[in-house]
Amino acid sequence: MMLASNPAVQTPNAALPGQARPEKRFARWLTVIAVLLLSCLLGVGATVGLLWADGYFAPRAPVRSVPLPSQTPAATPVTGSQSSSTDILPTPSSFKPLSTASSQSLGLTINLPQDWVEGQLNTSSSGLKTLALTPPQSLSIPLTLLIAQFPSDANQFFSSGHDLDQFLIQDFAQANSLSNPQTLTNTPKTRTLGGQTWSEDDVSFPLNNNQSLHLVTLSVLYKQHYYSLEFYASGDVFDEAMQKYYNPMLDSLHFLS
């Protein structure tokens, strides 16, 4: 991952003797994020693997990338999600709170659908904490909500939540071999969660069979820590996923202190 090419990343000062170089710490954070997002998209709950088999995603080749249909330039904005009214996803019977251990470690809590799975809370050596919330294996639709808490020294690399959003979108695309992200214009630019104003960035990635993947990234700086939420759904069910899953989860989020 090229740090110098990303305008959202500021060049840190040289490390003092005996200290790890900030660039190396930052690279370790990105590696953790990329690996986790890749595992989410390619296997958590065995959901997306079924979509690969059904042709939603282009088969991966070891050397060359597979062209995606109907691709448009990355900078071309489009209006809103390509989703339509559907009734494909099951309605949750109820919601349950995040486990006490995860809530206390992250400093926040959120409710997830009763049958969704709370993954293992991962903490890297540099202090980055990540947690994935996924639907049951029986639901063969790509859905995941990822929570990330960055260590306090991440503040020197990002000047705003929007800068962090843009970097995470780029990282998500690189980790999952997705190209031509299209900025969605008729989507919120900010969202109030837990009494705080989070930046919001929405993009759509074109897939095979005229499908798309809608990715939402939210970030906020709270008490010296950046927090980020990333979630996605295929374009044809995105609105339904927002109504039944993501909006109730987001509305339930609050910080513990």
URDA-V502115 format. One record per backbone hydrogen bond with DSSP energy under -0.5 kcal/mol. NH is the residue of the N-H (numbers start at 1). CO is the residue of the C=O. Records with the same first field share a line. If there is no record, write none. Layout:
# URDA-V502115
NH=CO / CO
This chain:
# URDA-V502115
3=1
6=3
7=5
9=6
10=8 / 157
12=10
19=16
24=21
25=21
26=22
27=23
28=24
29=25
30=26
31=27
32=28
33=29
34=30
35=31
36=32
37=33
38=34
39=35
40=36
41=37
42=38
43=39
44=39
46=43
47=44
50=46 / 47
51=47
52=48
53=49
54=50
55=52
56=51
57=51
67=65
71=68
76=73
77=75
78=183
80=78
84=236
96=112
98=110
103=99
104=100
105=101
106=102
107=103
108=103
109=254
112=96
114=94
116=113
117=134
119=117 / 132
122=120 / 130
124=128
127=124
129=149
130=122
131=147
133=145
134=117
135=143
139=136
140=138
141=139
143=141
144=232
145=133
146=230
147=131
148=228
149=129
150=226
154=151
155=152
156=153
157=154
158=154
164=160
165=161
166=162
167=163
168=164
169=165
170=166
171=167
172=168
173=169
174=170
175=171
176=172
177=174
178=173
182=204
183=181
184=202
185=78 / 183
187=185
191=198
193=191 / 196
194=253
196=193
198=191 / 196
199=219
200=189
201=217
203=215
204=182
205=213
207=211
208=56
211=208
213=205
214=233
215=203 / 213
216=231
217=201
218=229
219=199
220=227
222=220 / 225
225=222
227=220
228=148
229=218
230=146
231=216
232=144
233=214
235=212
237=234
238=234
241=237
242=238
243=239
244=240
245=241
246=241
247=242
249=245
250=246
251=247
252=248
253=249 / 250
254=109
256=107
257=107
